[in-house]
Amino acid sequence: MKRLILALLLLLPLPGAAEEIVAGLSQSSVSITADYAGSEILIYGAVKREAPIAPGRGLRVIITVEGPRLPIVVRRKERSWGIWMNDDRLRPGPVPSFYAVASSAPLDVALLPEEDLRRAITLPRILRGEDNTAQPFLDAVERIGRAEGRYFVQENSIALTEETLFRTDVGLPSDLTEGNYTVRLFLTREGRVIDEVKRTIWVRKAGLERFLYEAAHQWPLLYGLASLMLAGLAGWGAAALFARLRW
């Protein structure tokens, strides 16, 4: 009898390991060249299971792509004596240079507020101030980022087939910041995160842009002198050309 009970217990699926994400990227690196005009990253994957799909419980997928965090200064203009002037300013600390959110369902359905609070998934949670005085400045950062295409949310943009296969495309803008971009994939059921996976996209300058970038940062004095010489030669050449055209 004890052996029969033990055998039945071994056949039961292990709790917490029923569903996991297996994911990949169409490319793990992006090269910024002179003719770079943006690109799209295909993010795809599947749900690995230890047991059959649980009936009547909605499976959702959420994907975020976060660019390198940069320090910024946010200024607020006030009208004084008929002139708009910078009044208050805030240094909120490093904020993402790029942030995209994609989901297979509306976020208020796919994610519970307490899960968002714990993992900082949505834009409002990423740009959350420590006190009420900082929040209006961070709201302005989000508003400007959305207008410039650096921040965006794409609900219902992940194609989820039979609660197993998923895919989506995330567009990267032409003015990418160099650095590591973190891709996070969340698997949720009834709004609760049951698995999370991270991937990285490396964004680097290449070709002439890389050479000029490294020269400007590693040899600033020589880079400045070379720039002055090139500007002087360009000015002299233009003057000589116009002088010959006059004659």
C-alpha positions in Angstrom: 0.0 0.0 0.0 2.8 2.4 0.9 4.5 1.7 -2.4 1.3 2.4 -4.4 0.9 5.8 -2.6 4.6 6.7 -3.3 4.2 5.8 -6.9 1.1 8.0 -7.2 2.9 10.9 -5.6 5.8 10.6 -8.1 3.3 10.9 -10.9 2.0 14.3 -9.7 3.4 17.4 -11.3 5.7 19.5 -9.2 4.2 22.7 -7.9 5.7 25.9 -9.2 7.4 24.2 -12.2 4.3 23.6 -14.3 4.8 26.4 -16.8 8.1 28.1 -17.9 9.1 30.5 -20.7 11.5 29.4 -23.5 12.3 32.5 -25.5 14.6 33.9 -28.2 15.4 37.0 -30.2 15.8 37.5 -33.9 19.0 39.3 -33.2 21.0 39.9 -30.0 23.1 42.9 -31.2 22.4 46.1 -33.2 25.1 48.0 -35.0 24.7 51.8 -35.3 26.1 53.0 -38.6 25.8 56.1 -40.7 22.8 54.8 -42.6 21.0 53.2 -39.5 17.3 54.2 -39.6 15.9 52.0 -36.9 15.2 48.3 -36.7 12.7 45.8 -35.5 13.5 43.0 -33.0 11.4 39.8 -33.2 10.8 38.3 -29.8 9.4 34.8 -29.8 9.0 31.8 -27.6 6.9 29.0 -26.2 5.5 27.8 -22.9 7.2 24.7 -21.5 4.8 22.6 -19.4 5.1 19.8 -17.0 1.3 19.2 -17.1 -1.7 19.8 -19.4 -3.0 23.3 -19.8 -5.2 24.2 -16.9 -8.8 24.9 -18.2 -10.6 28.1 -17.6 -7.5 30.1 -16.6 -6.2 32.8 -18.9 -2.6 32.7 -19.8 -1.0 36.1 -20.6 2.5 37.2 -21.9 4.0 40.6 -21.2 7.3 41.8 -22.7 9.3 44.9 -21.8 12.4 46.3 -23.5 14.5 48.8 -21.5 17.4 50.9 -22.8 20.3 52.1 -20.7 19.4 54.4 -17.9 20.7 58.0 -18.1 20.8 60.9 -15.6 18.6 63.8 -16.6 17.5 67.2 -15.4 13.8 68.1 -15.7 12.9 71.8 -15.7 9.5 73.3 -15.3 8.7 76.6 -17.0 6.6 79.3 -15.2 5.1 82.5 -16.7 6.6 85.5 -14.8 6.0 89.1 -15.8 4.7 87.9 -19.2 7.9 85.8 -19.9 8.2 82.0 -19.7 11.2 81.2 -17.5 12.7 78.1 -16.0 11.5 77.9 -12.4 11.8 74.5 -10.6 14.1 71.7 -11.6 14.5 68.1 -10.5 17.2 65.5 -10.9 15.1 62.3 -10.7 18.1 60.0 -11.1 18.8 57.7 -14.1 15.7 57.0 -16.2 15.4 54.6 -19.1 16.5 56.1 -22.5 14.0 53.7 -24.1 11.1 51.7 -22.7 8.6 49.6 -24.6 5.8 47.4 -23.2 4.0 44.7 -25.2 1.3 42.4 -24.0 -1.1 39.7 -25.2 -4.0 41.4 -23.4 -4.9 44.7 -21.8 -2.4 45.3 -19.0 -5.2 45.7 -16.4 -6.3 42.2 -17.3 -2.8 40.6 -17.7 -1.2 42.0 -14.5 -2.4 42.6 -11.0 -1.3 45.9 -9.4 0.6 44.2 -6.6 2.7 42.3 -9.2 3.4 45.5 -11.0 4.4 47.1 -7.7 6.8 44.3 -7.0 8.4 44.0 -10.4 8.1 47.5 -11.9 6.7 46.4 -15.3 4.5 49.3 -16.6 5.6 52.8 -17.5 4.0 54.5 -14.6 5.7 52.1 -12.2 9.1 52.5 -13.9 8.8 56.3 -13.7 7.6 56.4 -10.1 8.8 59.2 -7.8 9.7 58.8 -4.2 7.4 61.6 -3.1 4.5 63.6 -4.6 6.7 66.6 -5.4 8.8 64.6 -7.9 5.9 62.9 -9.7 4.8 65.8 -11.9 8.3 66.0 -13.3 8.4 62.3 -14.0 5.0 62.5 -15.6 6.5 65.1 -17.9 9.4 62.7 -18.7 6.9 60.0 -19.7 4.8 62.5 -21.8 7.8 63.7 -23.7 9.2 60.2 -24.1 5.9 59.0 -25.6 5.8 62.0 -28.0 9.3 61.3 -29.2 8.7 57.6 -29.6 11.1 56.5 -26.9 8.4 55.2 -24.6 5.4 53.3 -25.8 2.9 50.6 -24.8 1.4 48.1 -27.3 -1.4 46.2 -25.7 -2.8 43.1 -27.5 0.3 43.1 -29.8 1.7 39.7 -28.7 0.2 36.9 -30.8 -0.4 34.0 -28.4 -1.4 30.7 -30.1 -3.2 28.0 -28.1 -1.6 29.4 -24.9 1.7 27.9 -26.0 3.5 29.9 -28.8 3.9 33.6 -28.8 5.7 36.3 -30.8 5.8 40.1 -31.3 7.9 42.8 -33.0 9.4 45.7 -31.1 10.6 48.7 -33.1 13.8 50.4 -32.1 14.2 54.1 -33.1 17.0 55.6 -35.2 18.4 57.6 -32.3 19.3 54.7 -30.2 21.5 55.2 -27.1 24.5 52.9 -27.1 24.5 50.3 -24.4 22.8 47.1 -23.2 19.0 46.8 -23.7 17.3 44.5 -21.2 14.4 42.3 -22.5 12.1 40.9 -19.8 9.4 38.3 -20.5 6.7 37.6 -18.0 4.2 34.7 -18.0 1.1 35.4 -16.0 -2.1 33.5 -15.0 -5.0 35.4 -13.5 -2.7 38.5 -13.3 0.0 36.8 -11.2 3.5 36.3 -12.6 4.4 32.6 -12.7 7.7 32.9 -14.6 10.1 35.5 -15.8 13.0 35.4 -18.3 15.6 38.0 -19.2 17.5 38.5 -22.4 20.0 41.2 -23.6 20.4 43.2 -26.8 23.8 44.8 -27.3 23.7 48.1 -29.2 27.0 49.4 -30.3 28.3 52.0 -32.8 30.2 50.5 -35.8 32.4 51.7 -38.6 33.3 55.4 -38.8 30.9 56.3 -36.0 32.7 53.9 -33.7 36.1 55.4 -34.6 35.0 59.0 -34.1 33.3 58.1 -30.8 36.3 56.4 -29.4 38.7 59.1 -30.6 36.6 61.9 -29.0 36.5 60.1 -25.6 40.0 58.6 -25.5 42.0 61.4 -27.2 39.9 64.5 -26.7 42.8 67.0 -27.3 44.0 65.3 -30.6 40.3 65.0 -31.7 39.7 68.7 -31.1 42.9 69.7 -33.0 42.1 67.4 -35.9 38.5 68.9 -36.0 39.9 72.4 -36.1 42.4 71.5 -38.9 39.7 69.9 -41.0 37.4 72.9 -40.5 40.2 75.2 -41.5 41.0 73.2 -44.6 37.4 73.0 -45.6 37.0 76.8 -45.3 40.3 77.4 -47.2 39.2 75.0 -50.0 35.8 76.6 -50.3 37.3 80.1 -50.5 39.8 78.9 -53.1 37.0 77.3 -55.2 34.9 80.5 -55.1 37.9 82.6 -56.1 38.5 80.4 -59.2 34.9 80.5 -60.1 34.9 84.3 -60.1 37.7 84.4 -62.6 
